[in-house]
Amino acid sequence: MDADRLVLLEPSGRKHLVALDRDTVQVPRVGVVRADALRASVGRRWTVGGRSFLVLTPSIRDVVGTIRRKAQIVGPKDAASLVWNCDLKAGDFVVEVGTGSGALTLALAHAVGPAGRVVTYDVRPDFLDVAKSNLSAAGLDGRVQFKVGDARVGIPDRDADAVIVDVPDPWEAVGTAAKALRPCGHFASFSPNVEQVNRTVAVLRTATFVEIRTVEIIERGIEARDSGTHPSFAPLGHTGYLTFARHVLETI
Ligand SMILES: C[S@@+](CC[C@H](N)C(=O)[O-])C[C@H]1O[C@@H](n2cnc3c(N)ncnc32)[C@H](O)[C@@H]1O
């Protein structure tokens, strides 16, 4: 899925995402190497200047982990849940409100595939520029339209399979989403605070939405060692709450 880029994995676990857009590439802390030598080494150990790397193709996780950030991003565990719970698949049409740095846009563009389409809105043109360059670096910008737009004012799109909202006041986007969604299309919002969830759910309940539910995804790493396997001691940090609903034409 990626543009011409590879990941160099150090024995320490540290990763470097390198673009192979020239004949020679600058590899951090190593120097200049030939791009075709790296391409020929995918899946293999590659040694230069006494240092060894594994050469890997980038995963969506690698790509999101290295994007230029302008705002708080939606990370992999929440992005995966949004894709699954909105039933996104190849060929779908998704509207995103609150582009930010485009981290979630990357996951959405990845999910809908080359036959799908994402239209993403932000009130900040400068954020849209950053997101666009992040999508372009990943080779996914062809599936995405970047538009200046305000969820509170409304958006012109119709018949979307899903509308996904990551703005400070998602309840303001519910009416806009109802107009943009096809019948039975999916609404989702990502919110760090429970007060945002309460207001969004209250508005969803008064509109033509069903199957309204909110979840928090908690991902806990497991450290597998010969001396004993146990959950990671790293604190379980909070990211946000995910609210889902489906748009219908009539309620029960
Ligand atoms: C937290 S960021 C989104 C991050 C993004 N989901 C990501 O993964 O990179 C929220 C974004 O919403 C935008 N925003 C705020 N209010 C908005 C509105 N009413 N309509 C559209 N965008 C809005 C902000 O400019 C900001 O870029």
The ligand as an SDF file (V2000), in Angstrom:
LIG
                    3D

 27 29  0  0  0  0  0  0  0  0999 V2000
   -7.9100   16.0760   17.2120 C   0  0  0  0  0  0  0  0  0  0  0  0
   -7.8350   16.7320   15.6060 S   0  0  0  0  0  0  0  0  0  0  0  0
   -8.2190   15.3500   14.5730 C   0  0  0  0  0  0  0  0  0  0  0  0
   -7.1010   14.3500   14.4970 C   0  0  0  0  0  0  0  0  0  0  0  0
   -7.2800   13.2900   13.4290 C   0  0  0  0  0  0  0  0  0  0  0  0
   -8.4400   12.4670   13.7010 N   0  0  0  0  0  0  0  0  0  0  0  0
   -6.0370   12.4260   13.2940 C   0  0  0  0  0  0  0  0  0  0  0  0
   -6.1110   11.2150   13.5570 O   0  0  0  0  0  0  0  0  0  0  0  0
   -4.9760   12.9430   12.8850 O   0  0  0  0  0  0  0  0  0  0  0  0
   -9.3130   17.6730   15.4950 C   0  0  0  0  0  0  0  0  0  0  0  0
   -9.3920   18.4760   14.2050 C   0  0  0  0  0  0  0  0  0  0  0  0
  -10.7150   18.9590   14.0610 O   0  0  0  0  0  0  0  0  0  0  0  0
  -10.6750   20.2160   13.4300 C   0  0  0  0  0  0  0  0  0  0  0  0
  -11.9670   20.8610   13.7150 N   0  0  0  0  0  0  0  0  0  0  0  0
  -12.3720   21.4340   14.8810 C   0  0  0  0  0  0  0  0  0  0  0  0
  -13.6590   21.8470   14.7830 N   0  0  0  0  0  0  0  0  0  0  0  0
  -14.0770   21.5110   13.5330 C   0  0  0  0  0  0  0  0  0  0  0  0
  -15.3050   21.6510   12.8300 C   0  0  0  0  0  0  0  0  0  0  0  0
  -16.3790   22.2300   13.4080 N   0  0  0  0  0  0  0  0  0  0  0  0
  -15.4100   21.1810   11.5450 N   0  0  0  0  0  0  0  0  0  0  0  0
  -14.3210   20.6040   10.9600 C   0  0  0  0  0  0  0  0  0  0  0  0
  -13.1190   20.4380   11.5860 N   0  0  0  0  0  0  0  0  0  0  0  0
  -13.0000   20.8780   12.8440 C   0  0  0  0  0  0  0  0  0  0  0  0
   -9.4610   20.8820   14.0310 C   0  0  0  0  0  0  0  0  0  0  0  0
   -8.9550   21.9250   13.2220 O   0  0  0  0  0  0  0  0  0  0  0  0
   -8.4880   19.6870   14.1560 C   0  0  0  0  0  0  0  0  0  0  0  0
   -7.6460   19.6040   13.0470 O   0  0  0  0  0  0  0  0  0  0  0  0
  1  2  1  0
  2  3  1  0
  2 10  1  0
  3  4  1  0
  4  5  1  0
  5  6  1  0
  5  7  1  0
  7  8  2  0
  7  9  1  0
 10 11  1  0
 11 12  1  0
 11 26  1  0
 12 13  1  0
 13 14  1  0
 13 24  1  0
 14 15  1  0
 14 23  1  0
 15 16  2  0
 16 17  1  0
 17 18  1  0
 17 23  2  0
 18 19  1  0
 18 20  2  0
 20 21  1  0
 21 22  2  0
 22 23  1  0
 24 25  1  0
 24 26  1  0
 26 27  1  0
M  CHG  2   2   1   9  -1
M  END
$$$$
